[in-house]
């Protein structure tokens, strides 16, 4: 029996992608453990630490395609320690001499940590690839809609005009920072572990430093300055960047979800032929992908509490907090893969309704321009006085069931201070977008140089 969203075939594609699941499955985990053991044997054989013939045999036989999973699991169950069972399993298939030199000097944490680093490095490439695709798509749309004026909302209310391009440029500017940060921490995060039981490398003898250097190079990883068994900041920092990406994508998903509301109608998900939104309401087309993006961001963020707690290891080693990362880090990568996938689909197939955006600019009867009107009045009576005048006008308008614009045009104070022509000008939302276009163009220009 299997349980959990990643194990259930009926749910796994809602919470992860097949490509990312492959990175974190049993087969791949064992492959990386084998890769670590074989790399060390190769280096030790070349340096004369173990017999070259034994090193060649270990490289040839300690391979994932040589594993019979059921027998390996039974061996590990008998040992009560997975890595011990792993080593014993391969010892049984090696010659008597070669069996003495597998896992020579390593400790379990070296194998598991380095294996996870190798898995994470592959997950990292998937994340970078999809993140870059999203960034490029957002840049195209920010450019396309840089002058498309829309309602800017604050606290869920109409606030002042902005542009759709500016709204998207804010998102892409943030995502690009995280994309660059992921690349900037590669050398720090993707580091080999070869330290022995308490980190002193005593089991590797006088050639420990040389072995570690060659071992790290063989695996394509950085060499640590000192043992990092109890330094969990590599994984924590990586997870932290993933959580920030997820948060940004979650905000985008929330905004698109809100714009999909029936009474707003500025965005809609694609509903291709055959896709249904409800088993009961034939006409319903819910923004399910937006909902998934928001939900996955929450799941990723929740895992960061486990990641932060994982730094609380005692003395030179324990598994109490270390185990947190076995749970949280793969889950974060898996959830993020689905979140990135949903966002790509939303941006590729979703529809922005420009006519509805234009119509919504006037739905509040001029309230969208109240800030602008305040500053216009403020030129003659001061900002605070203008604020008070407009505050009284909107209250009166609501009591009389009038629009803000109707009340403005009927107010004696306004008539005395602002001409009808001036009022027409300040009530035009298309001419009150500040630096939105210039800032959008600046973001596009800066990022196109990186993502051409």
C-alpha positions as CSV (number, residue, x, y, z in Angstrom):
1,X,0.0,0.0,0.0
2,X,1.3,3.5,-0.8
3,X,0.2,6.8,0.5
4,X,1.0,10.5,0.2
5,X,0.6,12.7,-2.8
6,X,3.9,11.7,-4.4
7,X,3.2,8.0,-4.2
8,X,-0.3,8.0,-5.5
9,X,-0.5,7.8,-9.3
10,X,-3.9,9.6,-9.1
11,X,-2.3,12.6,-7.4
12,X,1.4,12.8,-8.0
13,X,1.2,15.0,-11.1
14,X,-0.7,17.6,-9.2
15,X,2.2,18.0,-6.7
16,X,5.3,17.2,-8.7
17,X,6.6,16.4,-12.2
18,X,7.8,13.1,-13.4
19,X,11.2,14.5,-14.2
20,X,11.7,15.7,-10.7
21,X,10.3,12.5,-9.1
22,X,12.9,10.6,-11.0
23,X,15.7,12.7,-9.4
24,X,14.5,11.8,-5.9
25,X,13.4,8.2,-6.4
26,X,14.9,5.0,-4.9
27,X,16.8,4.2,-8.1
28,X,18.5,7.6,-8.3
29,X,19.3,7.8,-4.7
30,X,21.1,4.4,-4.9
31,X,22.8,5.4,-8.1
32,X,24.4,8.4,-6.4
33,X,25.5,6.4,-3.4
34,X,27.2,3.9,-5.8
35,X,28.7,6.9,-7.6
36,X,30.2,8.2,-4.3
37,X,31.7,4.8,-3.3
38,X,33.1,4.2,-6.8
39,X,34.6,7.6,-7.0
40,X,36.4,7.2,-3.7
41,X,37.7,3.7,-4.8
42,X,39.0,5.2,-8.1
43,X,40.9,7.9,-6.3
44,X,42.3,5.7,-3.6
45,X,43.4,3.1,-6.2
46,X,45.2,5.7,-8.3
47,X,47.0,7.0,-5.2
48,X,48.0,3.5,-4.1
49,X,45.9,3.6,-0.9
50,X,44.0,0.5,-1.9
51,X,45.0,-2.0,-4.5
52,X,44.3,-0.9,-8.1
53,X,42.7,-4.2,-8.9
54,X,40.3,-3.8,-6.0
55,X,39.5,-0.3,-7.1
56,X,38.7,-1.4,-10.6
57,X,36.4,-4.2,-9.3
58,X,34.6,-1.8,-7.0
59,X,34.0,0.6,-9.9
60,X,32.8,-2.2,-12.1
61,X,30.4,-3.8,-9.6
62,X,29.2,-1.1,-7.3
63,X,26.6,0.1,-9.7
64,X,22.9,0.6,-9.4
65,X,22.2,-1.8,-12.2
66,X,23.8,-4.5,-10.1
67,X,21.2,-4.0,-7.3
68,X,18.3,-6.3,-6.6
69,X,16.2,-3.9,-4.5
70,X,14.3,-6.5,-2.5
71,X,17.6,-8.2,-1.4
72,X,19.2,-4.9,-0.6
73,X,16.3,-3.8,1.6
74,X,16.3,-7.2,3.4
75,X,20.1,-6.8,4.0
76,X,19.6,-3.3,5.4
77,X,16.7,-4.4,7.6
78,X,18.8,-7.1,9.1
79,X,21.6,-4.6,9.7
80,X,19.2,-2.1,11.2
81,X,21.3,0.6,9.4
82,X,20.7,1.3,5.7
83,X,24.3,2.2,4.7
84,X,25.7,-0.9,6.6
85,X,23.3,-3.0,4.7
86,X,24.2,-1.3,1.4
87,X,28.0,-2.0,2.0
88,X,27.3,-5.6,3.1
89,X,25.2,-6.2,0.0
90,X,28.0,-5.2,-2.3
91,X,30.7,-6.9,-0.3
92,X,28.8,-10.2,-1.0
93,X,29.2,-9.6,-4.7
94,X,32.9,-8.5,-4.6
95,X,36.0,-10.7,-4.3
96,X,37.2,-11.2,-0.8
97,X,40.0,-8.7,-1.2
98,X,38.0,-6.0,-3.0
99,X,35.3,-6.3,-0.4
100,X,37.7,-5.1,2.2
101,X,38.2,-1.8,0.4
102,X,34.7,-0.6,-0.4
103,X,33.6,2.4,1.8
104,X,37.3,2.7,2.8
105,X,37.5,5.5,5.4
106,X,34.0,7.0,4.6
107,X,31.3,7.3,7.2
108,X,27.6,7.0,6.5
109,X,27.0,10.7,6.5
110,X,29.7,11.3,3.9
111,X,27.9,8.9,1.5
112,X,24.4,10.2,2.2
113,X,25.3,13.9,2.2
114,X,27.4,13.7,-1.0
115,X,24.7,11.6,-2.6
116,X,22.0,14.1,-1.8
117,X,24.3,16.9,-3.1
118,X,24.5,15.0,-6.4
119,X,20.8,14.6,-6.5
120,X,20.2,18.2,-5.6
121,X,22.6,19.3,-8.4
122,X,20.4,17.5,-10.9
123,X,17.2,19.0,-9.4
124,X,18.9,22.4,-9.5
125,X,19.3,22.1,-13.3
126,X,15.6,21.4,-13.7
127,X,14.6,24.3,-11.5
128,X,17.0,26.7,-13.3
129,X,15.7,25.6,-16.7
130,X,12.0,26.1,-15.9
131,X,12.7,29.3,-14.0
132,X,14.5,30.8,-16.9
133,X,11.6,29.9,-19.2
134,X,9.2,31.7,-16.9
135,X,11.4,34.7,-16.7
136,X,11.7,34.9,-20.5
137,X,7.9,34.6,-20.9
138,X,7.3,37.2,-18.3
139,X,9.7,39.6,-20.1
140,X,7.8,39.1,-23.4
141,X,4.5,39.9,-21.7
142,X,5.8,42.8,-19.7
143,X,7.0,44.3,-22.9
144,X,3.8,43.6,-24.7
145,X,1.6,45.1,-22.0
146,X,3.9,47.9,-20.8
147,X,1.3,50.6,-21.8
148,X,-1.8,48.6,-20.9
149,X,-3.4,50.6,-18.1
150,X,-5.2,48.6,-15.4
151,X,-6.6,49.1,-12.0
152,X,-3.9,49.1,-9.3
153,X,-5.2,47.5,-6.1
154,X,-4.3,48.0,-2.5
155,X,-5.8,45.9,0.3
156,X,-8.1,44.4,-2.2
157,X,-9.5,47.8,-3.2
158,X,-9.1,50.1,-6.2
159,X,-6.2,52.4,-5.4
160,X,-4.7,54.1,-8.5
161,X,-3.9,53.2,-12.1
162,X,-0.9,51.1,-13.1
163,X,0.0,49.0,-16.1
164,X,-0.2,45.3,-16.7
165,X,3.4,45.4,-17.9
166,X,4.6,47.1,-14.7
167,X,2.7,44.5,-12.6
168,X,4.5,41.7,-14.5
169,X,7.9,43.5,-14.4
170,X,7.7,43.6,-10.6
171,X,7.4,39.8,-10.6
172,X,10.0,39.1,-13.2
173,X,12.5,41.4,-11.5
174,X,12.1,39.4,-8.3
175,X,12.3,36.0,-9.9
176,X,15.4,37.0,-11.8
177,X,17.2,37.9,-8.5
178,X,16.4,34.4,-7.2
179,X,17.5,32.8,-10.4
180,X,20.8,34.6,-10.2
181,X,21.2,33.8,-6.5
182,X,20.7,30.1,-7.2
183,X,23.6,30.2,-9.6
184,X,25.7,32.3,-7.3
185,X,25.5,29.6,-4.5
186,X,26.3,26.6,-6.7
187,X,29.9,26.3,-5.5
188,X,28.9,26.6,-1.9
189,X,26.0,24.2,-2.0
190,X,27.4,21.5,-4.3
191,X,30.2,20.4,-2.0
192,X,31.5,16.9,-1.4
193,X,31.7,15.4,2.1
194,X,34.6,13.2,2.9
195,X,35.4,13.6,6.6
196,X,35.1,10.3,8.4
197,X,33.3,9.6,11.6
198,X,33.9,12.9,13.6
199,X,35.1,15.0,10.7
200,X,38.9,14.8,11.3
201,X,39.6,12.6,8.3
202,X,41.8,10.4,10.5
203,X,40.6,7.3,8.7
204,X,42.2,8.6,5.4
205,X,45.7,8.9,6.8
206,X,48.4,11.3,5.7
207,X,46.9,11.7,2.2
208,X,43.5,12.8,3.4
209,X,43.7,16.3,1.9
210,X,44.9,15.0,-1.5
211,X,42.2,12.2,-1.5
212,X,39.5,14.7,-0.7
213,X,40.6,17.1,-3.5
214,X,40.7,14.3,-6.1
215,X,37.4,12.8,-4.8
216,X,35.6,16.1,-5.0
217,X,37.0,16.8,-8.5
218,X,36.0,13.3,-9.6
219,X,32.4,14.0,-8.6
220,X,32.3,17.5,-10.1
221,X,31.8,19.0,-6.6
222,X,33.5,21.7,-4.6
223,X,36.0,20.7,-1.8
224,X,34.9,21.7,1.7
225,X,37.3,23.8,3.8
226,X,36.4,21.8,6.9
227,X,33.9,19.0,7.8
228,X,30.3,20.1,7.3
229,X,28.5,17.2,8.9
230,X,27.0,19.6,11.4
231,X,27.0,22.6,9.1
232,X,23.6,22.3,7.5
233,X,23.6,25.8,6.0
234,X,24.3,24.6,2.5
235,X,21.0,22.9,2.3
236,X,19.2,25.5,4.4
237,X,20.4,28.3,2.2
238,X,19.3,26.5,-0.9
239,X,16.0,25.7,0.6
240,X,15.6,29.3,1.6
241,X,16.0,30.5,-2.0
242,X,13.5,27.9,-3.1
243,X,11.0,29.1,-0.5
244,X,11.5,32.7,-1.8
245,X,10.9,31.6,-5.4
246,X,7.8,29.7,-4.2
247,X,6.6,32.8,-2.4
248,X,6.9,35.0,-5.4
249,X,5.2,32.5,-7.6
250,X,2.5,32.1,-5.0
251,X,1.8,35.8,-5.1
252,X,1.6,35.7,-8.8
253,X,-0.9,32.8,-8.6
254,X,-2.9,34.8,-6.0
255,X,-3.1,37.9,-8.2
256,X,-4.2,35.8,-11.2
257,X,-6.7,34.0,-9.0
258,X,-8.2,37.4,-7.9
259,X,-8.2,38.7,-11.5
260,X,-10.1,35.6,-12.5
261,X,-13.0,36.4,-10.1
262,X,-16.3,36.7,-12.0
263,X,-16.8,40.3,-10.9
264,X,-13.3,41.3,-12.1
265,X,-12.8,39.1,-15.1
266,X,-9.4,40.4,-16.2
267,X,-7.7,36.9,-16.5
268,X,-8.8,33.4,-17.2
269,X,-7.2,30.0,-17.4
270,X,-7.4,28.1,-20.6
271,X,-10.2,25.5,-20.8
272,X,-9.4,23.5,-23.9
273,X,-12.0,21.1,-25.3
274,X,-12.7,18.3,-22.8
275,X,-11.5,20.1,-19.7
276,X,-14.2,20.4,-17.1
277,X,-14.4,22.7,-14.1
278,X,-17.1,21.1,-12.0
279,X,-19.1,17.9,-11.7
280,X,-22.2,19.8,-10.8
281,X,-22.1,23.2,-12.5
282,X,-21.6,22.8,-16.3
283,X,-20.7,26.5,-16.8
284,X,-18.1,26.8,-14.1
285,X,-14.5,27.4,-15.0
286,X,-12.5,27.7,-11.7
287,X,-8.9,28.9,-11.7
288,X,-7.6,25.5,-10.5
289,X,-4.1,26.1,-11.7
290,X,-3.9,29.4,-9.8
291,X,-5.1,27.6,-6.7
292,X,-2.4,24.9,-7.1
293,X,0.3,27.6,-7.5
294,X,-0.9,29.2,-4.2
295,X,-1.2,25.9,-2.4
296,X,2.3,24.6,-3.5
297,X,3.9,27.8,-2.3
298,X,2.4,27.2,1.1
299,X,3.7,23.6,1.2
300,X,7.2,24.7,0.2
301,X,7.2,27.5,2.8
302,X,6.0,25.1,5.6
303,X,9.0,22.8,4.9
304,X,11.4,25.6,5.7
305,X,10.7,25.3,9.4
306,X,12.1,21.7,9.2
307,X,15.1,23.0,7.3
308,X,15.9,25.7,9.9
309,X,15.6,23.1,12.7
310,X,18.1,20.8,10.9
311,X,21.0,23.0,12.0
312,X,20.6,21.9,15.6
313,X,22.8,18.8,15.5
314,X,24.7,17.8,18.6
315,X,28.4,17.7,18.9
316,X,30.0,16.0,15.9
317,X,27.0,14.0,14.6
318,X,23.5,12.8,15.2
319,X,20.5,12.0,13.0
320,X,17.9,13.9,15.1
321,X,17.8,17.1,13.0
322,X,19.7,15.7,10.0
323,X,16.6,13.6,9.2
324,X,14.6,16.8,8.7
325,X,16.5,17.5,5.5
326,X,15.8,14.0,4.1
327,X,12.1,14.9,4.3
328,X,12.0,18.6,3.6
329,X,14.6,19.2,0.8
330,X,13.3,16.6,-1.7
331,X,9.7,17.7,-1.0
332,X,10.5,21.3,-1.6
333,X,12.1,20.4,-5.0
334,X,9.2,18.2,-5.9
335,X,6.5,20.8,-5.0
336,X,8.5,23.5,-6.7
337,X,8.7,21.5,-9.9
338,X,4.9,21.3,-10.0
339,X,4.5,25.0,-9.1
340,X,6.9,26.1,-11.9
341,X,5.0,23.8,-14.3
342,X,1.7,25.3,-13.4
343,X,3.0,28.9,-13.8
344,X,4.4,28.1,-17.2
345,X,1.0,26.8,-18.3
346,X,-0.8,29.9,-16.9
347,X,1.5,32.3,-18.7
348,X,1.5,30.3,-21.9
349,X,-2.2,29.5,-22.2
350,X,-3.9,32.0,-19.9
351,X,-5.8,35.0,-21.3
352,X,-5.7,38.6,-20.2
353,X,-8.9,40.3,-21.1
354,X,-7.8,43.8,-22.1
355,X,-11.3,45.0,-22.8
356,X,-12.4,44.1,-19.2
357,X,-9.3,45.8,-17.9
358,X,-10.3,49.0,-19.7
359,X,-13.9,48.7,-18.5
360,X,-12.8,48.2,-14.8
361,X,-10.9,51.5,-14.9
362,X,-14.2,53.4,-14.6
363,X,-16.2,50.9,-12.5
364,X,-15.7,52.9,-9.3
365,X,-16.9,56.2,-10.9
366,X,-13.7,58.2,-10.6
367,X,-12.5,56.9,-7.2
368,X,-9.4,55.4,-8.9
369,X,-8.1,59.0,-9.5
370,X,-8.8,60.4,-6.0
371,X,-5.1,60.7,-5.2
372,X,-4.5,62.7,-8.4
373,X,-7.5,64.9,-7.7
374,X,-6.2,65.5,-4.2
375,X,-2.8,66.7,-5.5
376,X,-4.6,68.9,-8.0
377,X,-6.7,70.6,-5.3
378,X,-3.6,70.7,-3.1
379,X,-1.9,73.1,-5.4
380,X,-4.5,75.7,-4.3
381,X,-5.6,74.7,-0.8
382,X,-2.9,72.3,0.4
383,X,-2.8,68.5,0.4
384,X,-4.3,67.9,3.8
385,X,-7.1,70.3,3.2
386,X,-7.8,68.7,-0.2
387,X,-7.8,65.3,1.5
388,X,-10.5,66.4,3.9
389,X,-12.6,67.9,1.1
390,X,-12.5,64.8,-1.0
391,X,-13.2,62.6,2.1
392,X,-16.4,64.6,2.8
393,X,-17.4,64.4,-0.9
394,X,-17.1,60.6,-1.1
395,X,-19.0,60.1,2.1
396,X,-21.8,62.3,0.8
397,X,-21.8,60.5,-2.5
398,X,-22.2,57.2,-0.8
399,X,-25.1,58.4,1.3
400,X,-26.8,59.9,-1.9
401,X,-26.0,56.8,-4.0
402,X,-23.9,58.9,-6.4
403,X,-20.6,58.0,-8.1
404,X,-17.5,59.9,-6.9
405,X,-17.3,61.7,-10.3
406,X,-20.9,62.8,-10.1
407,X,-20.5,64.2,-6.6
408,X,-17.2,65.9,-7.7
409,X,-18.9,67.7,-10.6
410,X,-21.8,68.8,-8.4
411,X,-19.7,70.1,-5.5
412,X,-19.4,73.9,-5.2
413,X,-15.9,73.8,-3.7
414,X,-14.6,71.6,-6.6
415,X,-16.3,73.9,-9.2
416,X,-14.6,76.9,-7.7
417,X,-11.2,75.4,-7.7
418,X,-11.1,73.1,-10.8
419,X,-12.6,73.8,-14.2
420,X,-14.6,71.1,-15.9
421,X,-11.9,70.7,-18.5
422,X,-9.2,70.2,-15.8
423,X,-11.4,67.7,-14.1
424,X,-11.8,65.8,-17.4
425,X,-8.0,65.6,-17.6
426,X,-7.3,64.5,-14.0
427,X,-10.0,61.8,-14.3
428,X,-8.3,60.1,-17.2
429,X,-6.5,57.0,-15.8
430,X,-4.3,56.6,-18.9
431,X,-2.4,59.7,-18.0
432,X,-1.7,58.9,-14.3
433,X,0.7,56.0,-14.4
434,X,3.8,57.8,-13.2
435,X,7.0,56.0,-14.1
436,X,5.3,52.6,-14.8
437,X,6.4,52.4,-18.4
438,X,9.9,53.7,-17.8
439,X,10.5,51.3,-14.9
440,X,9.1,48.4,-16.9
441,X,11.4,49.2,-19.8
442,X,14.4,49.5,-17.4
443,X,13.6,46.0,-16.0
444,X,13.2,44.6,-19.5
445,X,16.5,46.2,-20.7
446,X,18.4,44.9,-17.7
447,X,17.1,41.4,-17.9
448,X,17.1,40.9,-21.6
449,X,20.9,41.3,-21.4
450,X,21.0,38.3,-19.1
451,X,18.2,36.2,-20.8
452,X,18.5,36.9,-24.5
